Amino acid sequence: MAEENTPERKSELDEANQLKDEIMQGLQVGEPAERILLKAVHALALMDNDSVSYEEAKRTLIAIYGDTLGQKVPLEIELEEFTKRLKKIKVFYQKAKANESEEPDTLARALNSIRAHERRIDYLKDRLSKQKSKKN
């Protein structure tokens, strides 16, 4: 029970309570159900001190409802995830290249990762634009 009193644990529980508030607000304003579901899973995982369930649920939602079924919101979530990761990789790459702080093979892998992320982002944008054109 001593674990419950750590600053990290308090921060997790505060975040879970914030997510609960966001869920209620999201319901009131019509936020997509997929986003509300992920917030609920994230809140439960934080309350249970579970570091796996939320990421697993997000990956499954994206794989089944996004990739397989082509639903808009999971595709948007995946696009957001790839965009965030791409920014981080680019920052790493630019700093490492400018400071010459990494081995050439590490820079090459980072550059390959940037290219792969850019391709996936283009693919997701294309799928989302095709969905929009089908509705019009």
URGI-V273725 format. One record per residue. N is the residue number from 0. SS is DSSP state (a for helix, b for strand, c for the rest). PSI is psi as a letter, one per 30 degrees, with the letter a starting at -180 (999 if undefined). BURIAL is # if it has 9 or more other ideal C-beta (glycine too) atoms within 8 Angstrom, else .. Layout:
# URGI-V273725
n->[N N]
ss->[SS SS]
psi->[PSI PSI]
burial->[BURIAL BURIAL]
This chain:
# URGI-V273725
n->[0 1 2 3 4 5 6 7 8 9 10 11 12 13 14 15 16 17 18 19 20 21 22 23 24 25 26 27 28 29 30 31 32 33 34 35 36 37 38 39 40 41 42 43 44 45 46 47 48 49 50 51 52 53 54 55 56 57 58 59 60 61 62 63 64 65 66 67 68 69 70 71 72 73 74 75 76 77 78 79 80 81 82 83 84 85 86 87 88 89 90 91 92 93 94 95 96 97 98 99 100 101 102 103 104 105 106 107 108 109 110 111 112 113 114 115 116 117 118 119 120 121 122 123 124 125 126 127 128 129 130 131 132 133 134 135]
ss->[c a a a a c a a a a a a a a a a a a a a a a a a a a a a a c c c a a a a a a a a a a a a a a a c c c c c a a a a a a a a a a a a a a a a c c c a a a a a a a a a a a a a a a a a a a a a a a a a a a a c c c c a a a a a a a a a a a a a a a a a a a a a a a a a a a a a a a a c]
psi->[f f e f f l e e e e e e e e e e e e e e e e e e e e e e g h k k e e e e e e e e e e e e e e e g h j g e e e e e e e e e e e e e f d e e f g k e e e e e e e e e e e e e e e e e e e e e e e e e e e f h f l l e e e e e e e e e e e e e e e e e e e e e e e e e e e e e f e f 999]
burial->[. . . . . . . . # # . # # . # # . . # # . # # . # # . . . . # . . # # # # # # # # # # # # # . . . # . . # # . . # # . . # # # # # # . . . . # . # # # # # # # . # # # . # # . . # # . # # . # # # . . . . # . . . # # . . # # . # # . . # # . # # . . # # . # # . . # . . . . .]
